Amino acid sequence: MVDITKTFGKVVANDRVHLDIYAGEILSLLGENGSGKTTLMNMLSGIYLPDSGQIYVNGRKVIIRSPKDAYDLGIGMIHQHFKLVDVLTAAENIVLGLNEHRVVDLRNVRLKVKEICDRYGFVVEPDKKVYDMSVSEKQTLEIIKVLYYGAKVIILDEPTAVLTVQEIEKLFGVLRRMKEEGHSIIIITHKLNEVLSLSDRVAVLRKGHSVGSIQTSEATEKSLTEMMVGRRVDLNIE
């Protein structure tokens, strides 16, 4: 993403933002609330169209006008508020997003879902209704859905916000396995402890601007906080 700018009226959400994403890494996109993280990823996933700037995939300039365009380029996003139909099953929710002009055999969908689950360590019942699922199960279904569509770049918006400690550890284990298989994982977050424990690299936004990126091995909570807010911060609470 090169010089990406997005405005909403007089509000500049992203101002000439630059972001590189590499295969086989977990990238944390870090910043305070309102720093433009989700807006930036919404442009990569086809929800918004940039006002200016360019997006390149494997060196080729692309225009992403819709989530379908993003999926065709191997990019999928799991939003903070899940995009599922409660009265349908897991398999039916997956089928809804397919660009098929023929009758879809749900048996084949179930088989492919099972293959994905076995490969990455997911647990999901293809015939379970979404309204009977826990928050963790719904998130798992969203991840399976983007993998089913062939996504290699997977964006997660605040994925741990509604999970228990045990569910977070399980999710992180799955994400590490996906990274080992060559996927690019982008996590939008502001939780420094999770950034330091999970990611390979951190990119920081501040008030809509790119601050820069740093290898996680070279970062500390203090240095990341200073990048986020632009000044020295005392993290000790008296």
VENMOKA-V9706 format. One record per backbone hydrogen bond with DSSP energy under -1.0 kcal/mol. NH is the residue of the N-H (numbers start at 1). CO is the residue of the C=O. If there is no record, write none. Layout:
# VENMOKA-V9706
((NH:CO) (NH:CO))
This chain:
# VENMOKA-V9706
((2:54) (4:17) (5:52) (6:14) (8:11) (11:8) (13:6) (14:6) (15:208) (17:4) (19:1) (27:185) (28:201) (29:187) (30:203) (35:32) (40:36) (41:37) (42:38) (43:39) (44:40) (45:41) (47:42) (48:42) (51:5) (52:5) (54:2) (57:60) (60:57) (62:55) (70:66) (71:67) (72:68) (73:69) (74:71) (75:70) (76:153) (78:155) (88:85) (90:128) (91:126) (93:89) (94:90) (95:91) (96:92) (97:94) (98:95) (100:98) (109:105) (110:106) (111:107) (112:108) (113:109) (114:110) (115:111) (116:112) (117:113) (118:114) (119:115) (120:116) (121:117) (122:117) (128:125) (130:88) (131:86) (132:129) (133:130) (138:134) (139:135) (140:136) (141:137) (142:138) (143:139) (144:140) (145:141) (146:142) (147:143) (148:144) (149:145) (150:147) (151:146) (152:74) (153:74) (154:184) (155:76) (156:186) (157:78) (158:188) (161:158) (163:160) (168:164) (169:165) (170:166) (171:167) (172:168) (173:169) (174:170) (175:171) (176:172) (177:173) (178:174) (179:175) (180:176) (181:177) (182:179) (183:178) (184:152) (185:25) (186:154) (187:27) (188:156) (189:29) (195:191) (196:192) (197:193) (198:194) (199:195) (200:26) (201:26) (202:214) (203:28) (204:212) (205:30) (206:209) (208:35) (209:206) (211:204) (212:204) (214:202) (216:200) (218:215) (219:216) (224:220) (225:221) (226:222) (227:223) (228:224) (229:225) (230:226))
